[in-house]
Amino acid sequence: MLGRVWPGATAVVLFVVFAFPVYWMFATALKPTPDIVSETPVWFPTSPTFEHFTKAVDADGFWTFVGNSLTVTLVAVGLSLVIALLASFAVARMRFKGRKSFILVMMMAQMAPWEVMTIAYYMIVRDADMLNSLPPLIAIYTVMVLPFTVLTLRGYVAAVPKELEESAMVDGCTRTQAFLKVIFPLLAPGLMATSLFGFITVWNEFPMVLILNKDAGSQTLPLWLTGFRTTFGDDWGATMAASSLFAVPILILFVILQRKAVGGLTSGAVKG
């Protein structure tokens, strides 16, 4: 009996520990200021207000930061998926000199702490006279999420039987057509898992943009969020509203993709 109860109890405790801060953030954003600063905690918003969200949205440069974040995130994730699709197919299907070394380099790059490379990246971007612009961020973020994407999609490509591809080629398809019509549709779970990982990684990234982009017009939402607290002082309602707005895209994307994304991560990890 105890053996069946403790896993469920552990799951409930972990859920509460991880979910409560998220709930408190959204709840605080909806509370009137008196409820937020009250000495007695107000657990539920008794009279919800969107005043704090209005203040956050009307902050200087908010929509510029949103546009920068969306541009950098979508382009970087899109580029990484395209490059990883080609690389994973080559690694899984072709035998070439240096193949094992390539896989080893991808694994090492996945384990590398990218923060220690910020100084090197800064010097490269500075020497190229591209500080305070989005293209360097896009390039760095693409490289940042590429190893995980390649390794995960490699497992999916390897799991597709070669006979399907060979049958399509016997029926008149070229290798490219066989890849697009036979293999690519079977990679949907892996693509969703890697795109979710890439979106979260790039959307939340802070050190690179802090070092490379000092101009407010080229910054992203993580940097805006840190300055928002400074601008509005102790206005915790507006600060929590800004944090909620920052978290909403990730939560929406996770709700949409979570089933296939979780399956994609586990499948890509054990196949191939």
VOVEX-370438 format. One record per atom (N, C-alpha, C, O): residue in one letter; x, y, z. Coordinates in steps of 0.1 Angstrom, whole numbers, plus 5000, padded with zeros to 4 digits. Example, Ala and Ser with C-alpha at 12.3 -4.5 7.8 and 13.67 -1.06 7.14 Angstrom:
REM VOVEX-370438
A513249435078
A512349555078
A513249675078
A514249675085
S512849785071
S513749895071
S512950005079
S513450115080
END
This chain:
REM VOVEX-370438
M500849885000
M500050005000
M500950135000
M500650224992
L501950135009
L502850245010
L503550264997
L503850384993
G503950154990
G504650164978
G503950234967
G504450284957
R502550224968
R501750294957
R501350434961
R501050514952
V501450464974
V501050604979
V502150704977
V501950814973
W503450664981
W504550764982
W504850824968
W505250944968
P504750754957
P505050824944
P504050934941
P504451034936
G502750904944
G501751004942
G501851124951
G501751234947
A502251094964
A502351204973
A503551284969
A503551414971
T504651224965
T505851294961
T505551384949
T505951504948
A504751334939
A504351414928
A503551534931
A503651644926
V502651514941
V501751624946
V502651734952
V502451854950
V503551694961
V504451794967
V505251864957
V505351994958
L505851794948
L506651864937
L505851964929
L506252064926
F504551914926
F503752004918
F503452134926
F503452244920
V503152124939
V502852244947
V504052334948
V503952454946
V505252274950
V506452354951
V506752424938
V507152544939
F506552364927
F506852434914
F505752524909
F506052624903
A504552484912
A503352554906
A503052684915
A502452774910
F503252674928
F502852784937
F503452914933
F502753014932
P504752924930
P505353054926
P504653114914
P504453234913
V504353024904
V503653074892
V502253124895
V501853234891
Y501553054904
Y500253104908
Y500353234915
Y499553324913
W501353244924
W501453364932
W501853484923
W501353594926
M502553464913
M502953574904
M501653624897
M501453744896
F500853534891
F499653574884
F498653634894
F497953734891
A498553574906
A497553624915
A497953764920
A497053854921
T499253784922
T499653924927
T499454024916
T499154134919
A499653984903
A499454074892
A497954124891
A497654224886
L497054034896
L495554064895
L495054134908
L493954184908
K495854144919
K495354194931
K495454354931
K496354404925
P494554424938
P494654564940
P495854584949
P496254504957
T496454704948
T497654734956
T497454714971
T498354664977
P496354754977
P496154734991
P496254584995
P496754555006
D495754494987
D495854354990
D497354304989
D497754214996
I498054364980
I499454324978
I500354364990
I501154284995
V500154484995
V500954535006
V500354505020
V500854545030
S499254425020
S498654395033
S499554305041
S500254215036
E499554335055
E500354245064
E499854105064
E500554015066
T498454085062
T497953955062
T497853905047
T497253975039
P498453795044
P498553755030
P497053735024
P496253675031
V496853785012
V495653755005
V495853654995
V496553674985
W495353534997
W495653414989
W495053414975
W495553364966
F493853474975
F493053474962
F492653624959
F492253694968
P492753664947
P492353804943
P490853814945
P490053764937
T490453884955
T488953904958
T488353994948
T487153974944
S489054094944
S488454194933
S489554214923
S490254314924
P489654124913
P490754124903
P490754264895
P489654314893
T491954304892
T492054424885
T493154404874
T494154334877
F493054474863
F494054464852
F494854594851
F495454624841
E494754674862
E495454804862
E496954774861
E497654854854
H497454674868
H498954654867
H499354604853
H500454644849
F498554524847
F498854484833
F498954604824
F499754614815
T497954694825
T497954814817
T499254904819
T499754954810
K499654914832
K500854984834
K502054924828
K502954994823
A502154784828
A503254714822
A503254734807
A504354764801
V502154724801
V502054734786
V502354874782
V502954894771
D501954974789
D502155114786
D503555164789
D503955274786
A504455074795
A505755114798
A506555144785
A506255094775
D507555234786
D508255284775
D509055164768
D509755084775
G508855144755
G509555044748
G509054904749
G509654814743
F507954884755
F507454744757
F507254674744
F507754564743
W506554734734
W506354664722
W507554644713
W507654554705
T508554734715
T509854724708
T510554594714
T511154514706
F510554574727
F511154464733
F510454334729
F511054234726
V509154334728
V508354224724
V508754184709
V509054064706
G508854284701
G509154254687
G510654204686
G510854104678
N511554254693
N512954204693
N512954064698
N513653974692
S512254034709
S512353894714
S511753794705
S512253684702
L510553834699
L509953744689
L510853714677
L510953604672
T511453824672
T512253814660
T513453724663
T513753634655
V514153754674
V515353674677
V514953524680
V515653434675
T513953504687
T513553364691
T513153284679
T513553174677
L512153344671
L511653264660
L512653244649
L512753134643
V513453334646
V514553324635
V515553224640
V515953134633
A516053234653
A517053144658
A516553004658
A517252904654
V515352984663
V514752844664
V514552784650
V514852674648
G514052874641
G513852824627
G515152784620
G515152674614
L516152864622
L517452834616
L518052704622
L518552614615
S517952694635
S518552574641
S517752444637
S518352344635
L516452454635
L515752334630
L516152294616
L516252174613
V516252394607
V516652364593
V518052304593
V518252194586
I518952364600
I520352314600
I520452174606
I521052084602
A519652154618
A519652034625
A519051914617
A519451804618
L518051954609
L517351844601
L518351794591
L518451664589
L519151874584
L520151834574
L521251754581
L521651654576
A521751814592
A522851744599
A522451614605
A523251514604
S521251604611
S520851484617
S520651374607
S520951254609
F520151414595
F519951314584
F521251264580
F521451144577
A522251354578
A523651304574
A524251214584
A524851114580
V524151244597
V524751164607
V524051034609
V524750934611
A522751024607
A522050904609
A522050814597
A522050684599
R522150864585
R521950784573
R523350764566
R523450664559
M524250854567
M525450844559
M526650804567
M526650834579
R527550744561
R528850704568
R529950784561
R530250764550
F530550874569
F531650954564
F532750964574
F532450944586
K533851004570
K535051024579
K534851134588
K534451244584
G535051114601
G534751214611
G533351214617
G533051304624
R532551114613
R531151114618
R531151104633
R530351174640
K531851004639
K531850994653
K532451114661
K531951154671
S533451174655
S534051294661
S532951404661
S532951484670
F532251414650
F531151514649
F530151504660
F529751594667
I529751374662
I528751354673
I529351384687
I528651444695
L530651354689
L531251384701
L531351534703
L531151574715
V531651604693
V531751754694
V530351804698
V530251904706
M529251754692
M527951804695
M527651774710
M527051864716
M528051664715
M527751634729
M528551724738
M528051764748
M529751754734
M530551844742
M530051984742
M530052054752
A529552024730
A528952154729
A527652164737
A527352274743
Q526952054738
Q525652064746
Q525952074761
Q525252134768
M527052024765
M527452024779
M528152154783
M528352184795
A528652224773
A529452344776
A528652454782
A527552484777
P529152524793
P528352644798
P528652764789
P529752814789
W527552804783
W527752914773
W528153044779
W528653134773
E527853064792
E528153194799
E529553224799
E529953334799
V530453114800
V531853144800
V532453194787
V533553234786
M531653194777
M532053234763
M531653374760
M531853424749
T530953444770
T530353574767
T531453674763
T531253764754
I532653664770
I533753764767
I534253744753
I534453834745
A534453614749
A534853584735
A533853634725
A534253694715
Y532553604727
Y531553654718
Y531553804717
Y531353864707
Y531753874729
Y531754014729
Y532854074720
Y532654164712
M534054014721
M535154064714
M534954044699
M535354124691
I534353924695
I534153894681
I533153994675
I533354054665
V532054014683
V530954104678
V531454254678
V531154324668
R532254294688
R532854424688
R533754454676
R533654554670
D534654354673
D535554374662
D534854374649
D535354434639
A533654314648
A532854314636
A531954434635
A531254454626
D532054524646
D531254644646
D529754614645
D529054684638
M529354514653
M527854474652
M527254474666
M526254404668
L527854544675
L527154564688
L525854634687
L525654714677
N524954604696
N523554674696
N522854644683
N522154724678
S522954514679
S522154474667
S521654334670
S522154254678
L520554294662
L519954164665
L520654044658
L520653934663
P521254064646
P521853944639
P522953864647
P522853744647
P523853934655
P524753854663
P523953764674
P524353654676
L522953824680
L522153744689
L521553624682
L521553514688
I520953644670
I520353534663
I521453424660
I521153304662
A522553464656
A523653364653
A524053294665
A524253164665
I524253364676
I524753294689
I523653204694
I523953094698
Y522353244694
Y521353164699
Y521153044690
Y520752934695
T521253054677
T521152934668
T522252834672
T521852714673
V523452874674
V524552784678
V524252724692
V524652614694
M523652804700
M523452764714
M522452644715
M522652554723
V521352644707
V520352534707
V520652424697
V519952324697
L521652444688
L521852354677
L522252214682
L521752114677
P523252204692
P523652064696
P522551974700
P522351864696
F521652034709
F520551954714
F519651914703
F519151804703
T519352004694
T518451974683
T518951864674
T518251784670
V520251874671
V520851774662
V520851634669
V520451534662
L521251624681
L521251494688
L519851434689
L519751314688
T518851524692
T517551464694
T516951424680
T516451314679
L517051504670
L516551464657
L517251344651
L516751274643
R518551334654
R519351214649
R518651084654
R518650994646
G518251084666
G517550964671
G516250934664
G515950824661
Y515551044660
Y514351014652
Y514550974638
Y513950874633
V515551034632
V515950984618
V516350844618
V516050764609
A517250804628
A517750674629
A516650574632
A516750454628
A515550614638
A514450524641
A513550494629
A512750394630
V513650574619
V512850554607
V513450444599
V514650454595
P512750334596
P513450224588
P513950274575
P513250344567
K515150224571
K515650264558
K514850214546
K514850274536
E514150104549
E513350044538
E512250134533
E511950134521
L511750224542
L510750314537
L511350414527
L510750444517
E512450464531
E513150564522
E513550494509
E513450544498
E514150374510
E514550294498
E513350264489
E513450274476
S512150234495
S510950204487
S510550324479
S510150314468
A510550444486
A510250564479
A511150594467
A510750644457
M512450564469
M513450594458
M513250494447
M513450534435
V512850374450
V512550274440
V511350314431
V511250294419
D510350384438
D509150424431
D509350554423
D508450604417
G510650604423
G510950724415
G511250844422
G511550944416
C511250844435
C511650964443
C513150984443
C513850884444
T513551104443
T514951134446
T515151124461
T514251114469
R516451134465
R516751124479
R516051244487
R515551224498
T516051354481
T515451474487
T513951454488
T513351484499
Q513351404478
Q511851384478
Q511551274488
Q510551284495
A512351174489
A512051064499
A512151124513
A511451084522
F513151214515
F513251274528
F512051354532
F511551344543
L511651444522
L510551534525
L509151464526
L508351504534
K508951354518
K507651294518
K507551174528
K506451134532
V508651114531
V508650994540
V509151014554
V508450984564
I510351074554
I511051084567
I510551204575
I510151204587
F510451324568
F510051444575
F508751434582
F508651484594
P507651384577
P506351374584
P506551294597
P505751314607
L507451194598
L507551114609
L508451184620
L508551134631
L508951294617
L509851374627
L509051474635
L509651544643
A507751484633
A506951584639
A507051594654
A507351704660
P507051484662
P507251494676
P508551544680
P508751624689
G509651504673
G510951554676
G511051694673
G511751774680
L510451744662
L510551884659
L509851964669
L510352074673
M508751924674
M507951994685
M508752004697
M508852104704
A509451884701
A510251884713
A511351984713
A511652054722
T512151974702
T513252064700
T512952204698
T513652294703
S511852234691
S511452374690
S510952434703
S511252554706
L510352354712
L509952404725
L511152424733
L511252534740
F512152334733
F513352354740
F514052484736
F514552564744
G514152504722
G514852614717
G514152744720
G514752844723
F512752744720
F512052864723
F512252904737
F512453024740
I512152814746
I512352844760
I513752894763
I513952994770
T514752834757
T516152874759
T516453014754
T517053094761
V515953044742
V516253174736
V515453284742
V515953394745
W514153254745
W513253354751
W513753394764
W513553514768
N514353304772
N514753334786
N516153384787
N516653434797
E516953384776
E518353404776
E518653554780
E517953644775
F519553574790
F519853704795
F521253754794
F521453864790
P522353664797
P523653724797
P524153774784
P524853884784
M523853704773
M524353754760
M523853894756
M524553984752
V522453904758
V521954034754
V522354144763
V522454264759
L522654114776
L523154214786
L524454264781
L524754384783
I525354174776
I526654214773
I526754274759
I527454374757
L525954224749
L526154274735
L525254394732
L525654464723
N524154404738
N523154504734
N522854604745
N522054584754
K523554714745
K523354814755
K522254914751
K521654984759
D522054924738
D521055024733
D519654964736
D519354854733
A518755054741
A517455004745
A516654954733
A515854864735
G516855014721
G516154974710
G516454834704
G515754784696
S517554774709
S517954644704
S517954534715
S518454424714
Q517354564727
Q517254474738
Q516054384737
Q515054414729
T515954284745
T514854184745
T514154194759
T514554264768
L513054114760
L512254124772
L512954084785
L512654144795
P513853984785
P514453954798
P515254074804
P515154104816
L515854154795
L516554274800
L515554384803
L515854454813
W514454394796
W513454494799
W512854464813
W512554554820
L512654334816
L512054294829
L512954344841
L512454384851
T514254324840
T515154374850
T515054524852
T515154574863
G515054594841
G514954744842
G513554784847
G513454894852
F512554704844
F511154744848
F511054754863
F510454844868
R511754664870
R511754664885
R512454794890
R511954854899
T513454834883
T514154954887
T513355084884
T513355174892
T512655084873
T511855194869
T510655224878
T510455334882
F509955114882
F508755134890
F508955114905
F508055104912
G510255094909
G510555084923
G509854964930
G509954854925
D509054994940
D508354884948
D506954854943
D506154814951
D506654884931
D505254854926
D505254714922
D505454674911
W504954624932
W505054484930
W503954434921
W504154334914
G502754504921
G501754464912
G502154474897
G501954384889
A502754584894
A503154614880
A504354514877
A504454464866
T505254494887
T506354404884
T505854264882
T506354194872
M504854214889
M504354074887
M503554074874
M503553964868
A502954184871
A502154184858
A503154174846
A502954094836
A504354244847
A505354234837
A505954094836
A506154044825
S506154034847
S506653894848
S505653794842
S506053704835
S504353824844
S503353734839
S503253744824
S503153644817
L503353864819
L503353884804
L504553824798
L504453764787
F505653824804
F506853754799
F506753604799
F507253544790
A505953554809
A505853404810
A504753354801
A504753234798
V503753434797
V502553384790
V502953314777
V502353204775
P503753364768
P504053294756
P504653154758
P504253054751
I505453134768
I506053004770
I504952904776
I504952794772
L504152954785
L503052874790
L502052834779
L501652714779
I501752924770
I500852884759
I501452784750
I500852684746
L502752804746
L503352714738
L503552574744
L503352474738
F503852574757
F503952444764
F502652374765
F502652254763
V501552444768
V500252374768
V499852314755
V499352204754
I500252384744
I499852334731
I500752214727
I500252114721
L502052214730
L502952114726
L503352014736
L504051914733
Q502852024749
Q503451944759
Q503351794758
Q504351724761
R502251744752
R502151594751
R503251544741
R503951454744
K503251604729
K504151554719
K505551594722
K506551524719
A505751704730
A507151744733
A507751654743
A508951614741
V506951604753
V507551514763
V507851384756
V508851324759
G506951334748
G507151214741
G508351224731
G509151124730
G508451344725
G509651364716
G510951354723
G511951304718
L511051414735
L512251414742
L512651274746
L513851244745
T511751194752
T512051064756
T512350974744
T513250884745
S511650984733
S511850894722
S513250934715
S513950844712
G513551054714
G514751094708
G515951054716
G517051044711
A515751034729
A516851004738
A517250854738
A518350824741
V516250774734
V516550624734
V516650554721
V517050444720
K516350634710
K516350564697
K517650604690
K518150714692
G518050514681
G519250544673
G520550524680
G521550544674
END
